[in-house]
Amino acid sequence: MFAAAALALLVTLALVMVRAFLGPTVFDRVQAANSAGSVAMLLLAVLGFLTGRPEFLDLAITYGLLNTVGTIAVLKFFRQGDLGDPGETRP
């Protein structure tokens, strides 16, 4: 049962990557990359369950958090042209 779920997630990941390469706009590509990160997170959790290694769930949660922060940073960069004010430089 879980092997079928892992196979379905791999197929989903392949379809999302096709969308990431063929997306007409940059926002479609960013959405596809975010979806790929979410599918990879689910795949890590399923593989951890299949192999009996519960520490994979910790890796999946960490990867999910990094995926969210990275997506927000990329979207902010494309919308505003930079990631923030570097502050004043001191002599």
C-alpha positions as MATLAB code, in Angstrom:
seq = 'MFAAAALALLVTLALVMVRAFLGPTVFDRVQAANSAGSVAMLLLAVLGFLTGRPEFLDLAITYGLLNTVGTIAVLKFFRQGDLGDPGETRP';
ca = [
       0.000    0.000    0.000;
       2.705    2.501    0.953;
       4.850    1.410   -1.973;
       1.975    2.393   -4.259;
       1.807    5.764   -2.481;
       5.543    6.271   -3.043;
       5.142    5.391   -6.725;
       2.214    7.806   -7.068;
       4.296   10.556   -5.447;
       7.142    9.905   -7.892;
       4.738   10.217  -10.828;
       3.344   13.423   -9.335;
       6.865   14.771   -8.890;
       7.645   14.040  -12.548;
       4.499   15.877  -13.688;
       5.263   18.865  -11.479;
       8.785   19.078  -12.864;
       7.390   19.112  -16.402;
       5.228   22.088  -15.373;
       8.271   23.777  -13.840;
      10.196   23.529  -17.114;
       7.302   24.421  -19.421;
       5.493   27.029  -17.306;
       4.633   30.126  -19.344;
       5.404   32.602  -16.537;
       7.911   32.754  -13.727;
       5.096   32.519  -11.175;
       3.934   29.216  -12.691;
       7.473   27.927  -12.346;
       7.723   29.070   -8.729;
       4.393   27.403   -7.931;
       5.608   24.201   -9.577;
       8.852   24.340   -7.583;
       6.862   24.812   -4.374;
       4.653   21.864   -5.301;
       7.749   19.776   -6.033;
       9.062   20.611   -2.569;
       5.778   19.575   -0.992;
       5.727   16.292   -2.904;
       9.358   15.649   -1.950;
       8.439   16.261    1.685;
       5.628   13.697    1.444;
       7.948   11.264   -0.315;
      10.497   11.581    2.498;
       7.804   10.832    5.067;
       6.515    7.784    3.159;
      10.001    6.417    2.551;
      10.823    6.891    6.213;
       7.758    4.859    7.118;
       8.571    2.149    4.561;
      12.148    1.743    5.782;
      11.307    2.055    9.473;
      13.367    5.203    9.995;
      11.294    7.781   11.894;
      14.053   10.402   11.653;
      13.021   10.913    8.021;
       9.909   12.652    9.351;
      12.130   15.248   11.032;
      13.942   15.772    7.746;
      10.620   16.118    5.924;
       9.393   18.780    8.363;
      12.654   20.713    8.064;
      12.528   20.478    4.274;
       8.942   21.743    4.296;
       9.889   24.779    6.366;
      12.836   25.581    4.107;
      10.603   25.158    1.067;
       8.115   27.700    2.423;
      10.770   30.270    3.333;
      12.530   29.804   -0.007;
       9.312   30.274   -1.973;
       8.491   33.475   -0.111;
      12.014   34.799   -0.724;
      11.901   34.031   -4.450;
       8.484   35.640   -4.877;
       9.619   38.736   -2.974;
      12.706   38.975   -5.167;
      10.686   38.768   -8.389;
       8.113   41.266   -7.167;
      10.411   43.906   -5.636;
      13.748   43.280   -7.333;
      15.664   42.699   -4.093;
      15.304   40.862   -0.803;
      15.428   43.854    1.482;
      17.298   46.932    2.570;
      20.924   46.092    3.393;
      21.036   48.949    5.917;
      23.478   51.758    6.203;
      27.158   51.074    5.883;
      29.360   52.437    8.629;
      32.698   54.055    7.815;
];
